[in-house]
Amino acid sequence: MLYGNSQRRNQVGLNLSAMLVLLLCLLVLLIPGGITAEFELIGSPDPIGAVAGDDVILPCTLEPPINAEFLTVVWSVCDQKCIPNLVHLYREGRNLNAGKNPSYKDRTMLFEEELVKGNVSLKLFGVKLEDEGSYTCRAVKTGVGVDSQEETVIHLSVGMVSIPDVSILGVNDTGMVLQCVAKSWYPEPELEWRESEGQLLHADVTQTDKDPDGRYTVRSKVTVQKTDTNMFTCRVELQGLNQTRETEIHIPDQLYLLKGASYDSIVPTIAIVAGNMAIFIGVAVFCYFQKKRTSSGKHVDHDEPQSSAQMLPGKEDEPHGQDVSVLPGSQVNEDDGSDSGACTDSDEDGDVVKKVTDSRLV
């Protein structure tokens, strides 16, 4: 009998404990802010890289992808003093400018057609170096006495790049001396020289300078030997931002013969070659139009009335063919008056060729 009473008391105690736990759960649910979030925000675990002047998208999506049209979406950035600055505010179906940092005016947008899919990513136009920092994406769902919100942080890294300039400094006993200059880079870049087959070249000297604005200028010199292609590349890279710029230069074989020549003596040589090329192009163009005029003159109707000048007394009839100018090196066929000067292709081996590449590493 006593054993049965003890069992009943234990059962009642268990029932009371279960009821208390249930009541506590109900109280937690009724407390504002105590509700478990209905969603979470997915950003980017890795920093987002951008080049100054470009547009960039900071990813932020709801999971599960619920409709975000009636949520409050807040984008902010933490400055150097960790004070949040409002970048973009979307609430009650509208984009609001109240409290927005002036430096972001007319430079941000949400993809409103994607809100229904839970996409609350931010697009930032015309990125500046000052935009670098940690951005917070916050989504808030307001209910009756209950607010549910989630947030995630995305870091934006901003860099500056430029096209490297490659020039010939001169020729010494060991080869051709080239120089590459990359100006106004941020952060500090890496510079390397390569042959046409991709083989890394050892630079003679590389110097890096930093200006008061924090931008870097890199200068590098390399001595190269004559190769099958005589193609050499200066490549500058920002590994953290997956950005690379390179300039390729072709060295004519003739320049390797100018041992001991300096840049000042090589430049006139290149100018002479370029001048010869310009003369040839001019001759070729003249030949083309001369032949075109001669060809069109053959179709002139000789039955047309003579001009008043031809009707003057004492004037002998003159041929109606086109005048032909004799160019240096050309020959004239006296039988038909046509120009038989040779218009041949030029030899471009003496020309210095540069090729610039602007690319992003994958």
Rosetta blueprint (number, residue, H / E / L):
1 M L
2 L H
3 Y H
4 G H
5 N H
6 S H
7 Q H
8 R H
9 R H
10 N H
11 Q H
12 V H
13 G H
14 L H
15 N H
16 L H
17 S H
18 A H
19 M H
20 L H
21 V H
22 L H
23 L H
24 L H
25 C H
26 L H
27 L H
28 V H
29 L H
30 L H
31 I L
32 P L
33 G L
34 G L
35 I L
36 T L
37 A L
38 E L
39 F L
40 E E
41 L E
42 I E
43 G L
44 S L
45 P L
46 D L
47 P L
48 I E
49 G E
50 A E
51 V E
52 A L
53 G L
54 D L
55 D L
56 V E
57 I E
58 L E
59 P L
60 C L
61 T E
62 L E
63 E E
64 P L
65 P L
66 I L
67 N L
68 A L
69 E L
70 F L
71 L L
72 T E
73 V E
74 V E
75 W E
76 S E
77 V E
78 C E
79 D L
80 Q L
81 K L
82 C L
83 I L
84 P E
85 N E
86 L E
87 V E
88 H E
89 L E
90 Y E
91 R E
92 E L
93 G L
94 R E
95 N E
96 L E
97 N L
98 A L
99 G L
100 K L
101 N L
102 P H
103 S H
104 Y H
105 K L
106 D L
107 R L
108 T E
109 M E
110 L E
111 F L
112 E H
113 E H
114 E H
115 L H
116 V H
117 K H
118 G L
119 N E
120 V L
121 S L
122 L E
123 K E
124 L E
125 F L
126 G L
127 V L
128 K L
129 L H
130 E H
131 D H
132 E L
133 G E
134 S E
135 Y E
136 T E
137 C E
138 R E
139 A E
140 V E
141 K E
142 T E
143 G L
144 V L
145 G L
146 V L
147 D E
148 S E
149 Q E
150 E E
151 E E
152 T E
153 V E
154 I E
155 H E
156 L E
157 S E
158 V E
159 G E
160 M E
161 V L
162 S L
163 I L
164 P L
165 D E
166 V E
167 S E
168 I E
169 L E
170 G E
171 V E
172 N E
173 D L
174 T L
175 G E
176 M E
177 V E
178 L E
179 Q E
180 C E
181 V E
182 A E
183 K E
184 S E
185 W E
186 Y E
187 P L
188 E L
189 P L
190 E E
191 L E
192 E E
193 W E
194 R E
195 E E
196 S L
197 E L
198 G L
199 Q L
200 L E
201 L E
202 H L
203 A L
204 D L
205 V E
206 T E
207 Q E
208 T E
209 D E
210 K E
211 D L
212 P L
213 D L
214 G L
215 R L
216 Y E
217 T E
218 V E
219 R E
220 S E
221 K E
222 V E
223 T E
224 V E
225 Q L
226 K L
227 T L
228 D L
229 T L
230 N L
231 M E
232 F E
233 T E
234 C E
235 R E
236 V E
237 E E
238 L E
239 Q H
240 G H
241 L H
242 N L
243 Q E
244 T E
245 R E
246 E E
247 T E
248 E E
249 I E
250 H E
251 I L
252 P L
253 D H
254 Q H
255 L H
256 Y H
257 L H
258 L L
259 K L
260 G L
261 A L
262 S E
263 Y H
264 D H
265 S H
266 I H
267 V H
268 P H
269 T H
270 I H
271 A H
272 I H
273 V H
274 A H
275 G H
276 N H
277 M H
278 A H
279 I H
280 F H
281 I H
282 G H
283 V H
284 A H
285 V H
286 F H
287 C H
288 Y H
289 F H
290 Q H
291 K H
292 K H
293 R H
294 T H
295 S H
296 S H
297 G H
298 K L
299 H L
300 V L
301 D L
302 H L
303 D L
304 E L
305 P L
306 Q L
307 S L
308 S L
309 A L
310 Q L
311 M L
312 L L
313 P L
314 G L
315 K L
316 E L
317 D L
318 E L
319 P L
320 H L
321 G L
322 Q L
323 D L
324 V L
325 S L
326 V L
327 L L
328 P L
329 G L
330 S L
331 Q L
332 V E
333 N L
334 E L
335 D L
336 D L
337 G L
338 S L
339 D E
340 S L
341 G L
342 A L
343 C L
344 T L
345 D L
346 S L
347 D L
348 E H
349 D H
350 G H
351 D L
352 V L
353 V E
354 K E
355 K E
356 V E
357 T E
358 D E
359 S E
360 R E
361 L L
362 V L
